[in-house]
Amino acid sequence: MSEQITNPSPASDDYIGPDASLLIVDDDGPFLRRLARAMETRGFQVETAESVAEGVAKSHANPPKYAVLDLRLGDGNGLDVIEAIRQKRDDTRIVVLTGYGNIATAVTAVKLGAVDYLAKPADADDVYAALTQRSGEKVELPENPMSADRVRWEHIQRVYEICERNVSETARRLNMHRRTLQRILAKRAPK
C-alpha cells in the first residue's frame, strides 16, 4: 500500500453515506493498521480484525456497511467472513483483497456478495474507490496491465491452491521440476 495518504475531499462523506462503519480483516498487522488509518482519514468509522474468527464475531456483533477482507488468513478463508456479514446484513459493500488472486476465487467472492476484488498491494485510493463506486459506474481500465511474468505467477499460484498447496502435485500438473517450482514459490509476486 502506498505510504502517501491524501486527504479526502470535503464531499467524501457524500460518497460514504450516513452509515460509515467499515470492517477491515487482514492478518498482516502493519498493512491493516496503515489501511485503517487511511480509511479513517477518508471518513470511515473503522473496526479491525486479524483473523476469520475475530472478523466473524465482529460481523455478528455489529454488521458493517462496508468491509475490506483479505482472502487468505491465518485461521481460514476471508470468504467465511463474507458469509457471516451476509447473514446479518445484505447491503454491505464488500471488497476482497488478496496476494493470491485467481479467477475462481474472484468469481466465488462476487457470488457471495463482494462488489470488487483487488490484488495486493492495493493502495488506500484503490480501496476507497472500490468501496464507494456507484452501481452502474464503469471501472477504469488499468494503465499498466499485468506483465507476462505476473500472469505466469498467478497461474502457478492458482494450480498450487487447487493442489491444496502440495508442491509435488503442483509440479506434476505444471510439468515442471519440483525444485524449480519451489524457487518460484519462494519469491515474491512480480509486478
Secondary structure, DSSP 8 states (H G I E B T S, - for coil): --S------TTHHHHH-S--EEEEE-S-HHHHHHHHHHHHHTT-EEEEESSHHHHHHHHHHS--SEEEEESEETTEETHHHHHHHHHH-S--EEEEEESS--HHHHHHHHHHTEEEEEESS--HHHHHHHHH--TT------SS---HHHHHHHHHHHHHHHTTT-HHHHHHHHT--HHHHHHHHHS----
